[in-house]
Amino acid sequence: MIEIQSFDKKSLLHLAFTGLTEDELQQMAAMSRLCTYPSNHVLCHEGAYEGVFYIIADGIATISKNISEQDGERVLRIAGKGDLVGEMALIQNVPRSATVRTATDCTVLEMEKKDFETMLSRSPSMAINIIRTTLDRIRENDQIAIQDLQNTNKVLHHLDRNKLEFIQVAAHELRTPLTVLKGYVNVLNSFPEIKANPVLSEVMDGIVKGADRMHEVVNTMLDVTRIDSETLKLRAAPVLLKRVVSDIVHELTKAATERNIELTIAQDADTPNINGDPTLIQKAIYHLIVNAIKYTPDGGKVILRSYPITMDKDIPGVEVSVQDTGIGVDAEQHELIFEKFYQVGDATVHSSGKTSFKGGGPGLGLAIVRGVARAHGGKAWVESSGHDEVNYSGSTFYLQLPIDPPTPST
């Protein structure tokens, strides 16, 4: 640092703080100092408690923030002559929110917070003017950040569209050869030679199960693309909800029994029938139960309940809940798990299988649940005290649906 006196302090202060009188500018200039720093010198350290603010007299400085370990530091803006940096040190006793680094040799006018506070105590009008100017600059920075976020969001939205289009094309391309494969397998299974050979029969059964599982994944991929692209159209019909729940539980009882999971139903006798898309509602409840089984350890419990409710705006509806004694969900993941392709934990250590403990999958089931809920004018969410693979605190997933879905606008 080199202290110099070659710049007019009052002129610099006037650039940064408009509205101050000559006397106020003179007082402020007397308590500040001009210093020159070499390129790549850090004026403000992100995360540090520092009590100095700077007005750039000559040169350029960058304001950057550490985004994450993967993304590293990101430049938020460039500061030049007359710009105020480190101003939050004036009004808040908090760590620096960003790093300010000189990009060239920089001459700055700097002032200690204690001197600044002393000066403000002498002149309330000066305090109001300076605080107003500082807040205006903060607002400008916020607008820049908002614009940057909007631009980033547009890029992410475009990338998301591209990803969905790729998934849709891939799913369609996979479904055709899978259908052909299953057809040939069925033909082979009809030959007496295959039926008479237990080894070949076991092989063919394995191929059929694998093809069925792949076909199910492909159909799930297509479901989520329809939901996400807002092309999902309801084919409303009466839905016997209690029977739908019972049928799905019956279908999954074998998978639960293989893992010694107690799968029980506790439906209210007054659970109403509803109008909705039977296929979509069946898929939503199916994914909820599969998810509960998947994240419940062997020997656990899964309980399904249904009961009449009154939704927002006094709309009559029904609520289906799926409670498990599984690994639970941390609070910060309560919304994320409903995003498509999101996986809880490290996907590389997941076992394979639709209902195996922490089994891998495309991460689309809960996204479909929420998409179906919203298409019917309902909602879906989770309640859990947190992730715990020692005590297994579990989770409860909720699906609310109105008795009558909203009429689509024309």
C-alpha positions in Angstrom: 0.0 0.0 0.0 1.3 3.5 -1.0 -0.4 6.5 0.6 -0.7 9.4 -1.8 -2.2 12.8 -2.0 -2.5 13.5 -5.8 -6.3 13.1 -6.0 -9.0 15.6 -4.9 -10.7 13.8 -2.1 -13.8 16.0 -2.1 -14.4 15.4 -5.8 -14.2 11.6 -5.3 -16.5 11.8 -2.3 -19.0 13.8 -4.3 -19.0 11.1 -7.0 -19.9 8.5 -4.4 -22.2 10.5 -2.1 -24.3 13.1 -3.9 -26.2 15.5 -1.8 -23.6 16.3 0.8 -22.7 19.9 1.6 -19.2 21.3 1.1 -18.7 21.3 4.9 -19.8 17.7 5.1 -17.5 16.7 2.2 -14.6 18.5 3.9 -15.2 16.6 7.2 -15.3 13.3 5.4 -12.2 14.1 3.3 -10.3 14.9 6.5 -11.0 11.4 7.9 -10.2 9.4 4.8 -6.9 8.6 3.0 -5.8 7.9 -0.5 -3.9 4.7 -1.1 -2.6 2.8 -4.2 -2.6 -0.9 -4.4 -1.0 -3.2 -7.0 -2.9 -5.4 -9.4 -4.4 -8.6 -7.8 -4.5 -7.0 -4.3 -7.5 -8.1 -2.2 -9.3 -5.1 -0.7 -12.2 -7.1 0.8 -12.0 -10.8 1.8 -15.3 -12.8 1.5 -16.3 -14.1 4.9 -14.0 -11.8 6.9 -15.1 -9.2 9.4 -13.6 -5.9 8.1 -14.4 -2.3 8.8 -13.1 -0.4 5.8 -14.9 0.9 2.8 -13.3 2.2 -0.5 -14.1 4.6 -3.3 -12.1 3.9 -6.4 -10.2 6.9 -7.6 -8.3 5.3 -10.5 -8.1 1.7 -11.9 -10.4 -1.2 -12.0 -11.5 -3.8 -9.3 -13.6 -6.9 -9.6 -16.3 -8.0 -7.1 -16.5 -11.8 -7.0 -18.2 -14.5 -4.9 -17.4 -18.1 -4.2 -20.4 -20.0 -5.6 -19.4 -23.5 -4.7 -16.5 -25.9 -4.5 -17.4 -27.1 -8.0 -18.1 -23.7 -9.6 -15.4 -21.8 -7.8 -15.4 -18.0 -7.8 -17.7 -15.9 -10.0 -17.3 -12.3 -11.0 -20.4 -10.3 -10.1 -19.4 -6.9 -11.4 -16.6 -4.6 -12.3 -16.0 -1.4 -10.3 -14.3 1.7 -11.7 -13.8 5.4 -10.8 -16.3 6.7 -8.3 -17.6 3.3 -7.4 -18.1 2.5 -3.7 -17.0 -1.0 -2.6 -17.2 -2.7 0.8 -20.1 -0.4 1.7 -21.9 -3.0 3.8 -19.2 -2.6 6.4 -20.6 0.8 7.1 -24.1 -0.3 8.2 -23.8 -3.9 9.2 -21.6 -5.9 11.5 -21.5 -9.0 9.2 -18.8 -10.8 7.3 -18.0 -9.6 3.8 -20.4 -11.1 1.3 -17.9 -10.9 -1.6 -14.3 -10.5 -2.5 -13.0 -7.3 -4.0 -9.7 -7.6 -5.9 -7.8 -5.0 -7.9 -7.6 -5.9 -11.6 -5.1 -3.1 -12.3 -3.0 -0.8 -10.2 -5.7 0.9 -8.2 -5.9 4.2 -6.3 -8.7 4.2 -3.7 -10.0 6.6 -1.1 -10.6 4.5 2.1 -12.1 5.2 5.5 -12.3 3.1 8.7 -15.8 2.3 10.0 -15.0 3.9 13.4 -14.1 7.2 11.8 -17.2 7.0 9.6 -19.4 6.5 12.7 -17.8 9.4 14.5 -18.5 11.6 11.6 -22.1 10.5 11.3 -22.7 11.2 15.0 -21.8 14.9 14.4 -24.3 15.3 11.5 -27.6 13.4 11.4 -28.4 14.9 8.0 -25.1 13.6 6.6 -26.0 10.1 8.0 -29.4 10.2 6.2 -27.8 11.2 2.9 -25.0 8.7 3.1 -27.3 5.8 4.2 -29.7 6.7 1.3 -26.8 6.7 -1.2 -25.5 3.4 0.2 -29.0 1.8 0.0 -29.4 3.0 -3.6 -26.2 1.3 -4.5 -27.3 -1.9 -2.8 -30.5 -1.7 -4.8 -28.6 -1.3 -8.0 -26.5 -4.3 -7.2 -29.6 -6.3 -6.4 -31.1 -5.4 -9.8 -27.9 -6.5 -11.5 -28.1 -9.8 -9.6 -31.8 -10.3 -10.4 -31.1 -9.7 -14.1 -28.2 -12.2 -14.0 -30.5 -14.7 -12.3 -33.2 -14.2 -14.9 -30.7 -14.7 -17.7 -29.4 -17.8 -16.1 -32.9 -19.1 -15.5 -33.6 -18.7 -19.3 -30.5 -20.7 -20.1 -31.5 -23.4 -17.6 -35.0 -23.5 -18.9 -33.7 -24.0 -22.5 -31.4 -26.7 -21.4 -34.3 -28.4 -19.5 -36.4 -28.3 -22.7 -33.6 -29.9 -24.7 -33.2 -32.6 -22.1 -36.9 -33.4 -22.0 -37.0 -33.5 -25.8 -34.0 -35.9 -25.9 -35.7 -38.1 -23.2 -38.9 -38.2 -25.2 -37.2 -39.2 -28.4 -35.0 -41.8 -26.6 -38.0 -43.3 -24.9 -39.9 -43.6 -28.2 -36.9 -45.1 -29.9 -36.5 -47.7 -27.0 -40.1 -48.7 -26.8 -40.2 -50.0 -30.4 -37.3 -52.5 -30.1 -38.5 -53.5 -26.6 -41.9 -54.4 -28.0 -40.2 -56.4 -30.7 -38.0 -58.2 -28.1 -41.0 -59.1 -25.9 -42.8 -60.4 -29.0 -40.0 -62.7 -30.0 -39.6 -63.9 -26.3 -43.3 -64.8 -26.2 -42.9 -66.8 -29.4 -39.8 -68.6 -28.0 -41.7 -69.4 -24.8 -44.4 -71.2 -26.8 -41.9 -73.8 -28.1 -42.2 -77.2 -26.2 -38.3 -77.5 -26.2 -38.1 -74.3 -24.1 -40.8 -75.3 -21.7 -39.3 -78.7 -21.2 -35.8 -77.3 -20.4 -35.8 -75.7 -16.9 -32.6 -73.9 -17.5 -33.9 -72.3 -20.7 -37.2 -71.5 -19.1 -35.4 -69.7 -16.3 -33.4 -67.7 -18.8 -36.5 -66.7 -20.8 -38.2 -65.6 -17.5 -35.2 -63.4 -16.8 -35.4 -61.8 -20.2 -39.1 -61.2 -19.8 -38.7 -59.6 -16.4 -35.8 -57.4 -17.7 -37.8 -56.3 -20.7 -40.9 -55.6 -18.6 -38.8 -53.5 -16.2 -37.2 -51.6 -19.1 -40.6 -51.0 -20.6 -41.9 -49.7 -17.3 -39.0 -47.2 -17.1 -39.6 -46.1 -20.7 -43.3 -45.5 -20.0 -42.3 -43.5 -16.9 -40.0 -41.3 -18.9 -42.8 -40.6 -21.4 -45.2 -39.8 -18.5 -42.9 -37.2 -17.0 -42.2 -35.6 -20.4 -46.0 -35.2 -20.9 -46.4 -33.7 -17.4 -43.5 -31.4 -17.7 -44.4 -30.1 -21.2 -47.9 -29.4 -19.9 -49.4 -31.6 -22.6 -51.1 -33.9 -20.0 -54.8 -34.0 -20.6 -57.2 -35.5 -18.1 -59.6 -38.1 -19.2 -62.0 -37.7 -16.3 -64.1 -40.6 -15.1 -65.4 -41.9 -11.8 -62.6 -43.3 -9.7 -63.3 -45.8 -6.9 -60.3 -44.6 -4.9 -60.5 -47.2 -2.1 -60.4 -50.0 -4.7 -57.5 -48.4 -6.6 -55.5 -48.3 -3.4 -56.4 -51.8 -2.5 -55.5 -53.1 -6.0 -52.1 -51.4 -6.0 -51.3 -52.7 -2.5 -52.3 -56.2 -3.6 -50.0 -55.8 -6.7 -47.0 -54.8 -4.5 -47.6 -57.2 -1.6 -45.3 -59.8 -3.0 -42.4 -57.3 -3.4 -43.0 -56.0 0.2 -43.2 -59.6 1.6 -39.9 -60.5 0.0 -38.3 -57.8 2.1 -40.3 -58.5 5.2 -42.0 -55.1 5.0 -45.5 -54.9 6.5 -47.7 -53.2 4.0 -51.1 -52.3 5.5 -54.2 -50.3 4.5 -56.1 -48.1 6.9 -58.7 -46.4 4.8 -61.5 -44.3 6.3 -64.9 -45.8 5.6 -66.1 -42.4 4.3 -63.3 -42.1 1.7 -65.2 -40.7 -1.2 -65.1 -41.7 -4.8 -63.7 -38.9 -7.0 -63.8 -37.8 -10.6 -60.4 -37.8 -12.3 -58.1 -39.6 -14.7 -58.1 -43.3 -13.4 -54.8 -44.1 -15.1 -52.9 -41.1 -13.8 -54.3 -41.4 -10.3 -53.3 -45.1 -10.3 -49.8 -44.2 -11.4 -49.4 -41.5 -8.7 -50.4 -43.8 -5.9 -48.3 -46.6 -7.3 -45.2 -44.4 -7.3 -45.9 -43.3 -3.7 -46.0 -46.9 -2.5 -43.0 -48.0 -4.5 -41.0 -45.1 -3.1 -42.0 -45.9 0.5 -41.0 -49.6 0.0 -37.7 -48.6 -1.7 -36.5 -46.4 1.2 -37.8 -48.6 4.0 -35.3 -51.2 5.3 -36.2 -54.9 5.5 -38.5 -55.5 8.4 -40.1 -52.0 8.3 -43.7 -50.9 7.9 -45.6 -49.0 5.2 -49.2 -47.8 6.0 -51.6 -46.3 3.5 -54.5 -44.2 4.6 -57.3 -42.3 2.8 -59.9 -40.0 4.2 -62.2 -37.2 3.1 -60.9 -33.6 3.6 -61.8 -30.0 2.8 -59.2 -28.4 0.7 -58.4 -24.7 0.2 -61.4 -22.5 -0.7 -63.7 -25.1 0.9 -63.3 -27.5 -2.0 -64.3 -31.1 -1.0 -61.5 -33.6 -1.6 -59.7 -36.7 -0.5 -56.2 -37.2 1.0 -54.1 -40.3 0.5 -51.1 -40.6 2.8 -48.3 -43.1 2.7 -46.3 -43.4 6.0 -43.1 -45.5 6.2 -40.5 -46.3 8.7 -37.7 -45.6 6.3 -34.6 -43.5 6.1 -36.4 -40.1 6.2 -35.8 -36.9 4.2 -33.9 -33.9 5.3 -35.8 -30.6 5.3 -33.8 -29.1 2.5 -34.8 -32.0 0.3 -38.5 -31.8 0.9 -39.1 -30.0 -2.4 -36.1 -31.3 -4.3 -37.3 -34.9 -4.2 -40.3 -33.9 -6.3 -38.0 -32.6 -9.1 -37.4 -35.0 -12.0 -34.2 -37.0 -12.0 -33.4 -36.0 -8.4 -31.8 -38.8 -6.4 -31.5 -39.0 -2.6 -28.0 -39.8 -1.5 -25.2 -41.0 -3.8 -26.7 -42.6 -6.9 -23.4 -44.6 -7.5 -24.0 -46.7 -4.3 -27.7 -47.5 -5.0 -28.6 -51.1 -5.6 -30.6 -52.0 -8.7 -34.2 -53.0 -8.6 -37.6 -51.3 -8.5 -38.3 -52.1 -4.8 -34.9 -53.1 -3.4 -33.7 -51.0 -0.5 -32.5 -47.7 -1.8 -32.7 -49.2 -5.3 -31.7 -47.1 -8.2 -34.1 -45.6 -10.7 -34.6 -42.7 -13.1 -35.8 -40.4 -10.3 -39.1 -39.7 -11.9 -41.7 -41.3 -9.7 -42.3 -38.4 -7.3 -42.2 -35.9 -10.1 -45.1 -37.8 -11.7 -47.0 -37.8 -8.3 -46.8 -34.0 -8.1 -47.6 -33.5 -11.8 -50.7 -35.7 -11.5 -51.7 -33.8 -8.3 -51.4 -30.4 -10.0 -53.2 -31.6 -13.2 -56.2 -32.5 -10.9 -56.0 -29.2 -9.0 -54.5 -30.9 -5.9 -51.1 -31.0 -4.3 -48.4 -33.4 -3.0 -45.8 -33.0 -0.3 -43.7 -34.9 2.3 -43.3 -34.5 6.0 -40.2 -36.0 7.7 -38.1 -35.1 10.7 -34.9 -35.8 8.7 -32.6 -38.4 7.2 -31.7 -41.0 9.8 -30.3 -44.4 8.8 -29.8 -45.4 12.5 -33.2 -44.8 14.1 -35.2 -44.7 10.8 -37.5 -41.8 11.6 -39.4 -42.4 8.4 -41.5 -40.1 6.2 -45.2 -39.5 5.3 -46.1 -38.5 1.8 -49.4 -36.8 1.1 -51.5 -36.7 -2.1 -54.6 -34.4 -2.0 -57.1 -34.5 -4.8 -60.4 -32.7 -5.2 -63.5 -34.7 -5.7 -64.0 -32.9 -9.1 -61.0 -31.7 -11.1 -61.0 -28.1 -12.3 -62.6 -27.5 -15.7 -59.9 -26.8 -18.3 -59.9 -23.3 -19.6 -60.6 -22.9 -23.3 
